Every structure is written in structure tokens, then in C-alpha cells.
Amino acid sequence: MKYLPAYLLLINAASLLFMYADKRRAIKKRWRISEATLMTLAAIGGSLGALAGMLLFRHKTRHPKFYIGVPALLLLQIILLFFVFS
């Protein structure tokens, strides 16, 4: 439990960086990071970073899987953290 804050910081930073990298690759028409990878990062605790990446880089904002799924994952993760720490 004492490593949870560090884990959440790292996984959210990774999600944000992966969103940035995928956006850059999309602009340059290069090989892309799969949507499954981006969603997996969000699902394992990086939803805040993924959402920040979506908003900061205007990336994946037209895909329902992301504009509905990532906020839903964030809400679920907040509820889970509430129950874990209460």
C-alpha cells in the first residue's frame, strides 16, 4: 500500500507520454501505438494521465472508446481508491 502513490504517479506519467508519442506518430504518419495499449495503460491506473493526454494533445477525442471509456475508468478508479482508503 505504501507504493501505491509512486505507482499511480508512474503509470499516469506513462499514459500521458504514450498519448503524446502516439499523437506525434500520427502527425508524422508513422507506426502507431495500438489503442489496446493506450486503453490498457488507462485501465491499470493511468486514466488520469490518459485523459490529460487526450485534452492536452487533442488526441483520441473523437473515439467513443476513449471519450467515454477513459473518464469512466477514471471514475471507477476514484471510487476504488475511496473504498481502499476509507
C-alpha positions as CSV (number, residue, x, y, z in Angstrom):
1,M,0.0,0.0,0.0
2,K,2.9,2.4,0.6
3,Y,4.0,2.1,-3.0
4,L,0.6,3.0,-4.4
5,P,1.2,6.7,-4.8
6,A,4.5,6.1,-6.6
7,Y,2.8,3.5,-8.9
8,L,0.0,5.9,-9.7
9,L,2.4,8.7,-10.5
10,L,4.5,6.5,-12.8
11,I,1.6,4.8,-14.6
12,N,-0.1,8.2,-15.2
13,A,3.1,9.7,-16.5
14,A,3.5,6.7,-18.8
15,S,-0.1,7.1,-20.1
16,L,0.5,10.8,-20.8
17,L,3.8,10.1,-22.6
18,F,2.3,7.3,-24.6
19,M,-0.6,9.6,-25.7
20,Y,2.0,12.3,-26.7
21,A,4.1,9.7,-28.6
22,D,1.1,8.4,-30.4
23,K,-0.1,11.9,-31.4
24,R,3.4,12.7,-32.7
25,R,3.5,9.5,-34.7
26,A,0.0,10.2,-36.1
27,I,1.1,13.6,-37.3
28,K,4.2,12.1,-39.0
29,K,2.2,9.2,-40.4
30,R,4.4,6.7,-38.7
31,W,3.8,3.4,-37.0
32,R,1.3,4.0,-34.1
33,I,0.8,2.7,-30.6
34,S,-2.2,0.4,-30.5
35,E,-5.5,1.6,-29.0
36,A,-5.4,-1.6,-26.9
37,T,-2.1,-0.5,-25.3
38,L,-3.4,3.0,-24.6
39,M,-6.6,1.6,-23.0
40,T,-4.6,-0.9,-21.0
41,L,-2.5,1.8,-19.5
42,A,-5.6,3.7,-18.6
43,A,-7.2,0.6,-17.1
44,I,-4.3,-0.3,-14.9
45,G,-4.3,3.1,-13.1
46,G,-3.3,5.6,-15.8
47,S,-6.7,7.0,-16.6
48,L,-5.9,10.5,-15.3
49,G,-2.7,10.7,-17.5
50,A,-4.6,9.3,-20.5
51,L,-7.4,11.9,-20.0
52,A,-4.8,14.7,-19.6
53,G,-3.1,13.5,-22.8
54,M,-6.4,13.4,-24.7
55,L,-7.2,17.0,-23.7
56,L,-3.7,18.5,-23.9
57,F,-2.8,16.9,-27.3
58,R,-6.3,16.7,-28.7
59,H,-5.7,13.1,-29.3
60,K,-8.4,10.3,-29.5
61,T,-11.1,12.7,-28.6
62,R,-13.4,11.5,-31.4
63,H,-13.3,7.9,-30.5
64,P,-16.1,6.8,-28.2
65,K,-13.9,4.1,-26.7
66,F,-11.7,6.9,-25.4
67,Y,-14.0,9.9,-24.8
68,I,-16.4,7.7,-22.8
69,G,-14.1,4.9,-21.7
70,V,-11.3,6.9,-20.2
71,P,-13.5,9.1,-18.0
72,A,-15.5,6.1,-16.9
73,L,-12.2,4.3,-15.9
74,L,-11.1,7.4,-14.0
75,L,-14.4,7.5,-12.1
76,L,-14.2,3.8,-11.3
77,Q,-10.6,4.2,-10.1
78,I,-11.5,7.2,-7.9
79,I,-14.3,5.1,-6.3
80,L,-12.0,2.2,-5.8
81,L,-9.4,4.5,-4.1
82,F,-12.1,5.9,-1.9
83,F,-13.1,2.5,-0.7
84,V,-9.5,1.4,-0.2
85,F,-8.6,4.4,1.9
86,S,-11.8,4.7,3.9
